[in-house]
Amino acid sequence: MIKKFLSLSIFAALVLTSCVPARKLDECNEKRTACENELTALKTTNQGNEAKLKENAEQLAKDIKEIDGLRRDTNILGSNYRVLTVKYDKLNQLNESLLDKYNKLLAGSERDNAKLSTDLQATQAALLKKEDELKALAAQLAQQKKELDALSEQLKAREARVKELEDILKQKDQAAADLKKKLSDALFAFENKGLTITQKNGKIYVSMDETLLFASGKTDVQPKGIEALKSLAKVLDQNPDINIMVEGHTDDVAMKGSGDIKDNWDLSVMRATSVTKILLSSSPNIDPKRITSAGRGEFFPLDNAKTPEARKKNRRTEIILTPKLDELLKVLGNN
C-alpha cells in the first residue's frame, strides 16, 4: 500500500513539473505571434505609404504630359485662327473690290450684271462661312484656355504636395543621419568590437554579435553587453520620435533544449526580450509602446554559408531604429 502511494505521489509531481515549461512556451508563442502581427502591420503601412507617394509622382508626370499636349493643341488652334483671320481680311478686300466693280457696271449689260451678282453672292456666302468658322474657333480657344488654366492650378497644387512630401522625406533621412552620428558617438568604444551601425532605407541598424551580448545558448546579457545597451538607451531616451524594433537572430544549428529553450525560435525571442528589458530599465523615460521585440530564429541570415564564420556572423541581435512618419502619413491622408 505504501509503495503504491509513493508511486502515485512521484507521478503527480512529474506531471506538475512538466506543465511549467509548457505554460511558458505558450506565453512565448503568444508574444511571438503578437510581435509578428505588429511587424506585418508596420510593413503593410510602410508599403502603402510608398505606394501612395509613387502614385502621386506618376499622376504628376501624367498631368505634366497632358498640359504639354494642351499647349501644343492651343498653339495649333492659335495658328489656324491667325490664318483664317488673314483669309477673312483678304475676302473682305475682295468683297469691297467686287462691290466697287458692281457699282461701276450696274449700267452695263444684264449678263455682266448677273455674273457680278453671282460672284458677289458666292463671296458673301464664303465670307459668312469664314465668320462662323472664326467664331467656332474662338469658342474652342476659350474652352481650351479654361481647361489649361484649371490643369495648371491642379499641377501647382500637386507640385506643392510632392514638394511637401519630399521635404518630409529629406527631414526623415536627415533625422536618421543625425541619429546615426549620435549612436556612433555614444557607442564608439564598441564599434567594430561586436557592434556595427549602418543606415539603410531611412532606418538605422545597430547590430550586436552574440559574443558581445550572450554566452552560447544563453539569454542573460553579459556585463559588457549591458554596458553597450545602457549607452544606447541614453540616446534613445533623448530621441522620443524614434520607433524601436529589437530582433533576435540565431544560426541554423538546431537546438535540442530540455528546459525553457526548446529551439532557435525560443532562443531568438527570449534574447530579444532580454535586450528590450535592459533598454527599458536603463532609461525609465523610454515609452514601452515605442519598442517591438521579435524573434527571427535562423531564417534571416547575413551569410548563407555553412561555415563556423558564417554562423558566428548570423548569431546576432539587431536593434532597428525608425523615425516616426506621423507628418508624412498626415500629408498622405489629406491627399
C-alpha positions as CSV (number, residue, x, y, z in Angstrom):
1,M,0.0,0.0,0.0
2,I,2.8,2.4,1.0
3,K,4.7,1.6,-2.3
4,K,1.5,2.3,-4.3
5,F,1.1,5.7,-2.5
6,L,4.7,6.7,-3.2
7,S,4.3,5.8,-6.9
8,L,1.2,8.0,-7.2
9,S,3.0,10.9,-5.4
10,I,6.0,10.7,-7.7
11,F,3.7,10.5,-10.8
12,A,1.8,13.6,-9.7
13,A,5.0,15.6,-9.0
14,L,6.3,14.7,-12.5
15,V,3.0,15.9,-14.1
16,L,3.1,19.2,-12.2
17,T,6.7,20.0,-13.1
18,S,6.2,19.2,-16.8
19,C,3.3,21.8,-17.0
20,V,5.5,24.7,-16.1
21,P,7.7,24.8,-19.3
22,A,4.5,24.2,-21.4
23,R,2.9,27.4,-20.0
24,K,6.0,29.4,-20.6
25,L,6.2,28.1,-24.1
26,D,2.6,29.1,-24.7
27,E,3.3,32.6,-23.4
28,C,6.4,32.9,-25.6
29,N,4.4,31.8,-28.6
30,E,1.6,34.3,-27.9
31,K,4.2,37.1,-27.5
32,R,5.9,36.0,-30.8
33,T,2.5,35.9,-32.6
34,A,1.7,39.4,-31.4
35,C,5.1,40.7,-32.5
36,E,4.8,39.1,-35.9
37,N,1.3,40.6,-36.4
38,E,2.6,44.0,-35.4
39,L,5.6,43.7,-37.7
40,T,3.3,42.7,-40.6
41,A,1.1,45.7,-39.9
42,L,4.1,48.0,-39.9
43,K,5.4,46.6,-43.1
44,T,1.9,46.9,-44.7
45,T,1.7,50.6,-43.6
46,N,5.1,51.4,-44.9
47,Q,4.3,49.7,-48.3
48,G,1.0,51.6,-48.5
49,N,2.9,54.9,-47.9
50,E,5.5,54.2,-50.6
51,A,2.7,53.2,-53.0
52,K,0.8,56.5,-52.4
53,L,4.0,58.5,-52.9
54,K,4.7,56.6,-56.2
55,E,1.1,57.1,-57.3
56,N,1.3,60.9,-56.7
57,A,4.6,61.1,-58.7
58,E,3.0,59.1,-61.6
59,Q,-0.1,61.3,-61.6
60,L,2.1,64.4,-61.6
61,A,4.0,63.1,-64.6
62,K,0.7,62.3,-66.3
63,D,-0.7,65.8,-65.6
64,I,2.5,67.5,-67.0
65,K,2.2,65.4,-70.2
66,E,-1.5,66.3,-70.6
67,I,-0.7,70.0,-70.1
68,D,2.1,69.8,-72.7
69,G,-0.4,68.3,-75.1
70,L,-3.0,71.0,-74.5
71,R,-0.4,73.7,-75.0
72,R,0.6,72.2,-78.4
73,D,-3.1,72.0,-79.3
74,T,-3.6,75.6,-78.3
75,N,-0.6,76.7,-80.4
76,I,-2.1,74.9,-83.4
77,L,-5.5,76.4,-82.9
78,G,-3.9,79.8,-82.5
79,S,-2.0,79.4,-85.7
80,N,-5.2,78.3,-87.5
81,Y,-7.0,81.3,-86.1
82,R,-4.4,83.7,-87.5
83,V,-4.5,82.0,-90.9
84,L,-8.3,82.3,-91.0
85,T,-8.1,85.9,-89.9
86,V,-5.8,86.7,-92.8
87,K,-8.1,84.9,-95.2
88,Y,-11.1,86.8,-93.8
89,D,-9.3,90.1,-94.3
90,K,-8.5,89.1,-97.9
91,L,-12.1,88.2,-98.5
92,N,-13.2,91.5,-97.1
93,Q,-10.9,93.3,-99.5
94,L,-12.1,91.1,-102.4
95,N,-15.7,91.8,-101.4
96,E,-15.1,95.6,-101.4
97,S,-13.4,95.3,-104.7
98,L,-16.3,93.4,-106.2
99,L,-18.8,95.8,-104.8
100,D,-16.9,98.7,-106.4
101,K,-16.9,96.9,-109.7
102,Y,-20.6,96.0,-109.2
103,N,-21.5,99.7,-108.7
104,K,-19.4,100.7,-111.8
105,L,-21.0,98.1,-114.0
106,L,-24.6,98.4,-112.9
107,A,-25.3,100.3,-116.1
108,G,-23.7,97.5,-118.2
109,S,-25.2,94.5,-119.8
110,E,-27.5,92.2,-117.9
111,R,-25.2,89.3,-118.5
112,D,-22.3,91.1,-116.8
113,N,-24.6,92.3,-114.0
114,A,-25.8,88.7,-113.5
115,K,-22.2,87.4,-113.3
116,L,-21.2,90.1,-110.9
117,S,-24.2,89.4,-108.8
118,T,-23.4,85.6,-108.7
119,D,-19.8,86.3,-107.8
120,L,-20.9,88.7,-105.1
121,Q,-23.3,86.2,-103.6
122,A,-20.6,83.5,-103.6
123,T,-18.1,85.8,-102.0
124,Q,-20.6,86.8,-99.3
125,A,-21.5,83.2,-98.6
126,A,-17.8,82.3,-98.3
127,L,-17.4,85.3,-96.0
128,L,-20.2,84.2,-93.7
129,K,-18.8,80.7,-93.6
130,K,-15.4,82.0,-92.6
131,E,-17.0,84.2,-89.9
132,D,-18.8,81.1,-88.5
133,E,-15.5,79.2,-88.5
134,L,-13.8,82.0,-86.7
135,K,-16.5,82.2,-84.0
136,A,-16.3,78.4,-83.5
137,L,-12.5,78.5,-83.3
138,A,-12.6,81.4,-80.9
139,A,-15.0,79.5,-78.6
140,Q,-12.8,76.4,-78.9
141,L,-9.8,78.5,-77.9
142,A,-11.6,79.9,-74.9
143,Q,-12.6,76.4,-73.7
144,Q,-9.0,75.2,-74.2
145,K,-7.7,78.2,-72.2
146,K,-10.1,77.5,-69.4
147,E,-9.1,73.8,-69.3
148,L,-5.4,74.7,-69.4
149,D,-5.8,77.2,-66.5
150,A,-7.6,74.5,-64.5
151,L,-4.9,72.0,-65.1
152,S,-2.2,74.5,-64.3
153,E,-3.8,75.1,-60.9
154,Q,-4.0,71.3,-60.3
155,L,-0.4,71.0,-61.4
156,K,0.7,73.7,-59.0
157,A,-1.3,72.0,-56.1
158,R,0.3,68.6,-56.9
159,E,3.7,70.1,-57.2
160,A,3.2,71.7,-53.8
161,R,2.1,68.4,-52.3
162,V,5.0,66.5,-53.8
163,K,7.5,69.1,-52.6
164,E,5.9,68.8,-49.1
165,L,6.4,65.0,-49.2
166,E,10.0,65.4,-50.5
167,D,10.8,67.9,-47.7
168,I,9.4,65.5,-45.1
169,L,11.4,62.6,-46.5
170,K,14.5,64.7,-46.5
171,Q,13.8,65.6,-42.9
172,K,13.4,61.9,-42.1
173,D,16.6,61.0,-43.8
174,Q,18.4,63.8,-42.1
175,A,17.0,62.7,-38.7
176,A,18.2,59.2,-39.4
177,A,21.7,60.5,-40.3
178,D,21.8,62.7,-37.2
179,L,20.7,59.7,-35.1
180,K,23.4,57.5,-36.6
181,K,26.0,60.1,-35.7
182,K,24.7,60.3,-32.1
183,L,24.8,56.5,-31.8
184,S,28.3,56.3,-33.3
185,D,29.5,58.9,-30.7
186,A,27.8,57.1,-27.8
187,L,28.9,53.6,-28.9
188,F,32.3,54.5,-30.2
189,A,34.0,52.2,-27.7
190,F,32.0,49.1,-29.0
191,E,32.1,49.7,-32.8
192,N,34.0,47.0,-34.7
193,K,34.1,45.1,-31.4
194,G,31.0,43.1,-31.9
195,L,28.8,46.1,-32.7
196,T,28.1,47.8,-36.1
197,I,25.9,50.8,-37.0
198,T,24.5,51.2,-40.5
199,Q,21.9,53.4,-42.2
200,K,19.7,51.8,-44.9
201,N,16.3,52.8,-46.3
202,G,15.8,55.7,-43.8
203,K,16.5,53.3,-40.9
204,I,19.4,52.8,-38.5
205,Y,20.5,49.2,-37.8
206,V,22.5,48.6,-34.6
207,S,23.8,45.0,-34.9
208,M,25.3,43.3,-31.9
209,D,27.2,40.0,-32.2
210,E,26.3,37.1,-29.8
211,T,29.8,37.4,-28.3
212,L,29.1,40.9,-27.1
213,L,25.7,40.1,-25.5
214,F,25.3,36.4,-24.7
215,A,27.1,33.3,-23.8
216,S,26.5,30.4,-26.1
217,G,22.9,29.2,-25.8
218,K,22.1,31.6,-23.0
219,T,19.6,34.5,-22.8
220,D,21.1,36.5,-20.0
221,V,23.0,39.6,-21.3
222,Q,26.7,39.7,-20.3
223,P,28.1,42.8,-18.4
224,K,29.9,44.2,-21.5
225,G,26.7,43.9,-23.5
226,I,24.7,45.6,-20.7
227,E,27.2,48.5,-20.8
228,A,26.6,48.9,-24.5
229,L,22.8,48.7,-24.2
230,K,22.9,51.4,-21.5
231,S,24.8,53.7,-23.7
232,L,22.3,53.0,-26.5
233,A,19.4,53.7,-24.1
234,K,20.7,57.2,-23.3
235,V,20.5,58.1,-27.0
236,L,17.0,56.6,-27.4
237,D,15.8,58.5,-24.3
238,Q,16.9,61.8,-25.9
239,N,15.1,60.9,-29.2
240,P,11.5,60.2,-28.4
241,D,10.4,60.3,-32.0
242,I,12.1,57.0,-32.9
243,N,10.4,53.6,-33.1
244,I,12.5,50.7,-31.9
245,M,12.4,47.1,-33.2
246,V,14.6,44.5,-31.3
247,E,15.2,41.4,-33.4
248,G,16.9,38.2,-32.2
249,H,18.7,36.0,-34.8
250,T,20.4,32.6,-34.5
251,D,22.4,30.4,-36.7
252,D,20.9,27.3,-38.5
253,V,22.2,24.7,-36.0
254,A,19.2,23.1,-34.4
255,M,18.9,23.3,-30.6
256,K,17.9,20.3,-28.5
257,G,16.9,22.0,-25.3
258,S,15.1,20.4,-22.5
259,G,14.3,23.5,-20.4
260,D,12.6,26.7,-21.3
261,I,14.6,27.0,-24.6
262,K,13.4,24.3,-26.9
263,D,14.6,25.6,-30.3
264,N,16.1,28.5,-32.1
265,W,12.7,30.3,-32.1
266,D,12.7,30.3,-28.3
267,L,16.3,31.4,-28.1
268,S,15.8,34.3,-30.5
269,V,12.6,35.5,-28.9
270,M,14.0,35.3,-25.3
271,R,17.2,37.1,-26.3
272,A,15.2,39.9,-27.9
273,T,13.1,40.2,-24.8
274,S,16.2,40.3,-22.6
275,V,17.7,43.2,-24.6
276,T,14.3,45.0,-24.6
277,K,14.1,44.8,-20.8
278,I,17.6,46.2,-20.3
279,L,16.8,49.1,-22.6
280,L,13.7,49.9,-20.6
281,S,15.3,49.5,-17.2
282,S,18.3,51.6,-18.3
283,S,16.1,54.6,-19.2
284,P,12.6,54.8,-17.5
285,N,11.7,57.7,-19.8
286,I,11.5,55.3,-22.9
287,D,7.9,54.6,-23.6
288,P,7.4,50.8,-23.9
289,K,4.9,51.5,-26.7
290,R,7.9,52.5,-28.9
291,I,9.5,49.1,-28.7
292,T,8.7,45.9,-30.5
293,S,10.6,42.7,-29.7
294,A,10.7,39.8,-32.2
295,G,12.5,36.5,-32.6
296,R,13.6,35.7,-36.2
297,G,15.2,32.3,-35.5
298,E,17.7,31.2,-38.2
299,F,15.6,32.5,-41.1
300,F,17.2,35.9,-41.8
301,P,20.9,35.0,-42.1
302,L,23.6,37.6,-43.1
303,D,25.6,34.8,-44.6
304,N,24.1,31.6,-46.1
305,A,27.4,29.6,-45.9
306,K,27.5,26.6,-43.7
307,T,30.9,27.6,-42.1
308,P,31.7,28.5,-38.5
309,E,32.5,32.0,-39.5
310,A,29.2,32.5,-41.3
311,R,27.2,31.0,-38.4
312,K,29.0,33.3,-36.0
313,K,28.1,36.3,-38.1
314,N,24.4,35.2,-38.1
315,R,24.2,34.9,-34.3
316,R,23.3,38.5,-33.6
317,T,20.7,40.9,-32.2
318,E,19.6,43.8,-34.4
319,I,18.1,47.0,-33.0
320,I,16.3,48.8,-35.8
321,L,15.5,52.4,-35.3
322,T,12.9,54.2,-37.5
323,P,11.9,57.8,-37.3
324,K,8.2,58.2,-36.9
325,L,6.2,59.0,-40.0
326,D,3.3,61.0,-38.5
327,E,3.8,64.1,-40.6
328,L,4.2,62.0,-43.8
329,L,1.1,60.0,-43.0
330,K,-0.9,63.2,-42.3
331,V,0.0,64.7,-45.7
332,L,-0.8,61.4,-47.5
333,G,-4.2,61.3,-45.6
334,N,-5.0,64.8,-46.7
335,N,-4.4,63.9,-50.3
